[in-house]
Amino acid sequence: MKKQALSTSTTFAVLLAILAGGSAVTGYASSEQSNMAASEVSVDNFTFGPETITVAANGTVTWVNHDDVPHVIASTDGLFRSKALDTDDKYSFTFAKPGTYQYFCTVHPKMVGKIIVR
């Protein structure tokens, strides 16, 4: 009887973890789940981090410049463009429609990133 009680509590714990989203079972959330929750892109050392981010429709992404030089964030299709961002300046844009949006720094065109809106 004692063995079955342990088995029942273990089963209950696993079911509870599954209902909570499964992250307790695996120990971490999937990278897609993490990116959906993230809404900030760090501009640091002439890179965007993360380079690709996924947000829900009507989600807002905020870029924060941690470099000592200015950066201008602009989409390749002309949808959005920031002013020159000095150190610790922020720029936010809300993505209304699902799709994939490529962007880059107009001052340093080799800096590129992508926003996926679902």
Steps between C-alpha positions, in 0.01 A plus 500: 500500500784738579652447153172595327470822708845607381406418142176699529680808635761477225226475237324800652825703491558416132141591407528826692823582315338426163205725582746774600643504150750219513801712591527333843528160330776598260674745730482786250262659253551445130693770317186600310309548825788708636517718189122554505532635852799717418426843364834674536793495258838601637728698270846416629845449350359578152248214516129456568419251773307294444548529125158343442205557728140373481207703633123478482304731271465842664815426698751776565875455455740737672861546390748628760839634390776387738781601263706816534412600143165598345283252310193550280256207487309472171292232328605399151145569373484854647232412758695642795811707566640635827680825560872466574515310829781608731621287791206370708241652264197285416276465197171305495276386217169312515450231234131488406503233228650151494802459276877505491673836527870542417684796650852645515703791634522774236832619648649147506316303225665168591296504822182311412207343682158349447163530675247219449146603584241223552 
